[in-house]
Amino acid sequence: MIVQPHSDRSAANTVEQDPRWAAVQARDPAADGNFVYAVKTTGVYCHPSSSSRHPHPANVEFFSTPQAAAAAGYRPSRRASPDHTAMAARRAKLVADACRYIETAYNMPTLADLAARADMSPPHFHRVFKAETGLTPKGYADAHRAARLRSTLTQPGSITDAIYDAGFGSNSRFYEASDRMLGMRPKDYRAGGVNTQIRFAVGECSLGSILVAQSARGVCAILMGDDPDRLVRDLQDQFPRATLVGGDADFERLIAEVVGFVESPCVGLNLPLDVRGTAFQQRVWQALLEIPAGTTATYTEIASRIGMPTAVRAVASACGANRLAVAIPCHRVVRRDGSLSGYRWGVDRKRQLLEREAALQPDMPGHGVNQTGITEADVEQRP
């Protein structure tokens, strides 16, 4: 029996109590990218999912990035890169298979069913799925089912048939979720938004005219331009059968909040949103919300972050489909060379927004984080 010195036992206990050690022991691919661990006796560092033999915890040191480990004198394990690539590919395939299964299943599979198909525990599968897609399994299923419902409601046939075709087992289950999925009754949706009331107001800011519109669920449009009448026509085109009502004095305060954020991003923006989009658009918009104020990301980087590195053009299209200027900060996405393009409300406005955020960044409370106040739930729960 080998008796370790007290200092070694103390170091081992410290590492064993660190939640990152549990991820290393589980070779958890969802932890890759969050940290690396280094081994003092070999001088190498590995990703959490590495298949290398586990070291003694007393010899382990954690670093937030590979660069930090390299700066401390460690070198990458020769097995780290192949392991990381193979595990990432396997994880992507498992999640892609789960997405296809969700899309083709008549009823929403349970988390336990999905995890069993992937040969993972439910909590582990939940983490891996969300890391790959940006959505929880339920969020992905809800978005897909909502998109299928919207599509079937535009086709001939009864509303009941459309409900069942979209995967609802009963009318009662659908009507419990109909407002969240459609923002209105299904017959009103089929009629192009008839009977839906949207309040709106147009204001002025240093970037020109700005329109803010709100449905019963939340802010559904923030539009910018040079011509107020054109903005109102754009709103009418988006909701052709809805009843548009000019905002009252209380609503004027809402547009003042949006204008205040445009003029001074440090004030933050905290609005209930009515966000509707495909599952892919939601993944892109969630990634946009995670870009810190005062910084930018490229379309290629966003595609990589959502686990679809070849979908650069689709990412650009999702940015262009965003109807909520500044609230969902598509202005923070730039080309690979840093140049500006593709902003729905004009490249000059995009440049001015970025310049303001960069200038105010040192004064922003908690700078380096998203300043909109919009949470993942705002995107995920409103397909």
KAHUUR-V528636 format. One record per residue. SS is DSSP state (h for helix, s for strand, l for the rest). PHI is phi in whole degrees, -180 to 180 (999 if undefined). OMEGA is omega in whole degrees, -180 to 180 (NA if undefined). Layout:
{{SS	PHI	OMEGA} {SS	PHI	OMEGA}}
This chain:
{{l	999	180} {l	-98	179} {l	-99	-179} {l	-80	174} {l	-59	-178} {h	-59	-178} {h	-63	179} {h	-67	179} {h	-64	179} {h	-64	178} {h	-65	179} {h	-63	179} {h	-62	180} {h	-62	180} {h	-67	-178} {h	-63	179} {l	-84	180} {l	-80	-179} {h	-60	178} {h	-68	179} {h	-66	177} {h	-63	178} {h	-66	178} {h	-65	-180} {h	-62	-180} {l	-84	-174} {l	48	-173} {l	-76	180} {h	-67	178} {h	-68	180} {h	-86	178} {l	-60	-178} {l	96	178} {l	-90	180} {l	-169	169} {s	-129	175} {s	-119	-179} {s	-114	-178} {s	-114	-174} {l	-63	-175} {l	-78	-180} {l	-109	179} {l	76	-180} {s	-119	173} {s	-125	-175} {s	-137	170} {s	-79	-179} {l	-55	-177} {l	-85	-177} {l	-57	179} {l	-87	177} {l	-60	178} {l	-61	-178} {l	-67	178} {l	-79	173} {l	-70	-176} {h	-57	180} {h	-65	-178} {h	-101	-174} {s	-102	175} {s	-136	-178} {s	-101	175} {s	-136	-177} {l	-72	-179} {l	-140	173} {h	-59	-180} {h	-63	179} {h	-67	178} {h	-66	179} {h	-65	179} {h	-65	179} {l	-85	176} {l	102	180} {l	-91	177} {s	-115	-180} {s	-68	175} {l	-63	179} {l	-63	180} {l	-93	-173} {h	-64	-176} {h	-65	178} {h	-61	180} {h	-61	-176} {h	-63	-179} {h	-65	-179} {h	-66	180} {h	-66	180} {h	-64	180} {h	-65	180} {h	-64	180} {h	-63	180} {h	-62	-180} {h	-68	179} {h	-61	-179} {h	-70	177} {h	-61	177} {h	-63	179} {h	-65	178} {h	-62	179} {h	-64	180} {h	-66	178} {h	-61	-175} {h	-69	-176} {h	-99	-179} {l	-72	180} {l	-69	175} {l	-114	-179} {l	-61	178} {l	-64	176} {l	-76	177} {h	-60	179} {h	-63	179} {h	-63	-179} {h	-64	-179} {h	-66	-180} {h	-64	178} {h	-64	180} {l	-91	-178} {l	59	178} {l	-131	171} {l	-75	-180} {h	-55	179} {h	-62	180} {h	-64	179} {h	-62	179} {h	-58	180} {h	-66	-178} {h	-65	-179} {h	-62	-178} {h	-69	178} {h	-64	-178} {h	-82	-171} {h	-105	-174} {l	84	180} {l	-128	171} {l	-74	176} {h	-55	179} {h	-67	179} {h	-62	178} {h	-64	-179} {h	-64	179} {h	-63	-180} {h	-64	180} {h	-66	-179} {h	-67	178} {h	-66	178} {h	-64	179} {h	-67	179} {h	-66	179} {h	-60	180} {h	-67	-177} {h	-70	179} {h	-69	178} {l	-85	-179} {l	-99	176} {l	-61	180} {l	127	-177} {l	-79	177} {h	-64	179} {h	-61	178} {h	-62	180} {h	-63	180} {h	-63	-179} {h	-71	178} {h	-64	-180} {l	-80	175} {l	104	177} {l	-87	-177} {l	-76	-180} {l	-158	178} {h	-62	-177} {h	-63	179} {h	-64	179} {h	-67	-174} {h	-67	173} {h	-66	-176} {h	-113	-171} {h	-64	-179} {h	-65	180} {h	-67	-177} {h	-83	-175} {h	-113	-176} {l	78	-177} {l	-168	176} {l	-68	-177} {h	-59	-180} {h	-69	176} {h	-71	177} {h	-63	180} {h	-61	-179} {l	-89	175} {l	81	177} {l	93	179} {l	-60	-179} {l	74	177} {l	-97	-180} {s	-103	178} {s	-126	176} {s	-89	-180} {s	-151	174} {s	-153	179} {s	-118	178} {s	-127	179} {s	-125	174} {s	-142	-177} {l	-68	178} {l	-97	-180} {s	117	180} {s	-84	179} {s	-141	180} {s	-115	175} {s	-122	-180} {s	-126	-176} {s	-139	172} {l	-92	178} {l	-66	-176} {l	-93	-179} {l	155	179} {s	-66	-175} {s	-110	178} {s	-158	167} {s	-131	-173} {s	-118	178} {s	-127	179} {s	-179	-179} {l	-99	-174} {l	-118	-180} {h	-57	-179} {h	-65	179} {h	-66	178} {h	-63	179} {h	-65	178} {h	-64	177} {h	-61	178} {h	-64	179} {h	-64	179} {h	-67	180} {h	-72	-178} {l	-129	-168} {l	-64	-176} {l	-110	180} {l	-78	175} {s	-92	-180} {s	-93	-176} {s	-124	177} {s	-63	-176} {l	-72	178} {l	-92	-177} {h	-63	178} {h	-64	-180} {h	-69	178} {h	-59	179} {h	-67	178} {h	-66	-180} {h	-68	176} {h	-64	178} {h	-66	179} {h	-67	178} {h	-62	179} {h	-61	178} {h	-70	178} {h	-62	-177} {h	-74	-177} {l	-144	-175} {h	-58	-177} {h	-67	-178} {h	-76	-180} {l	78	-178} {l	-144	-177} {l	-133	-175} {l	-125	169} {l	-73	-174} {s	-112	171} {l	-106	-175} {l	-108	179} {l	-129	179} {l	-167	177} {l	-71	178} {h	-59	180} {h	-66	179} {h	-60	179} {h	-63	178} {h	-63	180} {h	-67	-178} {h	-64	176} {h	-63	177} {h	-64	178} {h	-64	180} {h	-64	-178} {l	-92	176} {l	-78	-178} {l	-62	176} {l	-59	-179} {l	90	178} {l	-129	179} {l	-133	173} {s	-139	179} {s	-91	176} {h	-60	179} {h	-65	180} {h	-65	179} {h	-64	178} {h	-60	178} {h	-67	-178} {h	-64	180} {l	-93	175} {l	80	-180} {l	-134	-172} {l	-62	-180} {l	-92	-174} {l	-94	-176} {h	-65	180} {h	-65	179} {h	-66	176} {h	-62	178} {h	-61	178} {h	-65	178} {h	-65	176} {h	-62	180} {h	-69	180} {l	-83	-180} {l	-66	180} {l	-99	-173} {s	-116	-180} {l	-56	179} {l	66	179} {l	-67	169} {l	-107	-162} {l	-79	177} {h	-68	178} {h	-69	-179} {h	-88	179} {s	-103	-175} {s	-129	175} {l	-71	-178} {l	-60	-179} {l	-86	179} {l	90	-180} {l	-75	-175} {l	-100	177} {l	-165	167} {l	68	179} {l	-98	-174} {l	-58	-176} {l	-108	173} {l	104	-177} {h	-65	-179} {h	-64	177} {h	-66	178} {h	-59	-180} {h	-62	-178} {h	-66	178} {h	-62	-180} {h	-66	179} {h	-64	179} {h	-66	-180} {h	-65	180} {h	-66	-179} {h	-70	-176} {h	-92	-172} {h	-53	-179} {h	-62	-178} {h	-95	-178} {l	-73	175} {l	-63	-179} {l	65	-175} {l	-61	-174} {l	100	176} {l	-123	178} {l	-62	-176} {l	-99	-175} {l	-76	-176} {l	80	-179} {l	-88	-177} {l	-102	177} {h	-58	-178} {h	-64	179} {h	-59	180} {h	-83	-170} {h	-68	-172} {l	-90	-180} {l	-127	-177} {l	-66	NA}}
